[in-house]
Amino acid sequence: MPNFELIEEEALAAIAKIAPYYDNIAKLNTRKVITAFRNHKVADYYLKPTTGYAYSDVGRENLDSIYSEIFKTEAALVRSQFVSGTHAISTAMFGNLKPGDELIAATGTPYDTLQTVIGYPNCIEGSLCDIGVIYKEIPMSGKKIDVEAVLGAITFKTKMIHIQRSCGYSNIRNTIDVKTIAELVEKVKAVNENIICFVDNCYGEFVEEVEPTEFGVDLMAGSLIKNLGGGLAPTGGYIVGKEKLVYNAACRLTAPGLANEMGATLGDTAREFYQGLFLAPHIVMQAVKTSIFAAYVFKKLGYNVKPEPEDVRSDIIQAITLNTGEKLEKFCIAIQRNSPVDAHVTPVPAMIPGYQNKIIMAAGTFVQGASIELSADGPMREPYNVYFQGGLTFEHGVIAIMEAAQMINE
């Protein structure tokens, strides 16, 4: 039986050595947020709810402007009306793609829920393929983007290049860092500067010092119950980018002509959005450290992990190959047992809308499905990877990971 106390001690010592690097990123990104808040004169009345049409919602309008400043974009759309990150991404795509346009996925097969949005491999009713958008998918070259293949696939019909920053449920590809995205965008623009370079930024916000939109990305979207919500946002998503492209997406979210001028901020949502954004740089790094700790522990136990413990992070996700369905279930049960909410519940594999296989999910979170909170999930298919992410506090992550390690090694 492994000496779990010794493994935990060694992992904590390793984290202590690398912590200053990530703490500095948290400090730099906190400065961005504070500066943007100060520049836009955030005041108590920004945090008040609105109702009905919500014309001239000053809190909503200034939050859009704050996101634009942080991400260095012309415009932003930050709304509780987005039901998920997939919804925000879908809105950005449908708002800017028309029948006959070509969409190229530069990072291989998108994750499961986006496959139904695109309509590939199965062209379902209402998907992009169903309305006549042409779709091409460029497999990754090993762990890297096959840049030459992407450039070679571009035609006069190509309207958008899709870049998924996180690895999703892929067993092959890595998370894409900002530098790699910037290099791809530069080469795409050299072929045709009018092609929309669109990034799915879920799980990547505030993990690095810079964001993809600082390097030529035209449009980007993500979820507020992941990184940017800071564990407080109860729902929502965001889209940032060039003004015309964000406007087009806003027209898709509401209606043509109404765009971003409407949308009530109900209840305490405004305060949660602002305070969550303020906390986000710190919370994200708690999650990053938790993921690195998990990588150290499970590599020590002989499991394949991705990223490796020493790899520089570009998102908050840690993949661990557990090899059997039984171990995948045990891992998720252990995370659920150490959750602040629904710790008494036992997760079981089930079919979930938008996924291709049964999925098991552990998420005893204050916000349902919030993956900035400690959570784990994985498809019930070989090689039985668990995808572990989140953690509002590093201490909580350590406790849960160590119990998971002991449970699957019993």
PyMOL commands that set and color helices and strands:
alter all, ss='L'
color gray80, all
select helices_A, chain A and resi 4-39+44-47+58-71+85-96+112-118+147-153+178-191+212-215+227-229+243-253+269-300+325-337+394-408
alter helices_A, ss='H'
color red, helices_A
select strands_A, chain A and resi 75-79+102-105+134-137+158-164+196-200+219-223+237-241+304-306+318-321+359-362+375-379+385-389
alter strands_A, ss='S'
color yellow, strands_A
deselect
rebuild
show_as cartoon
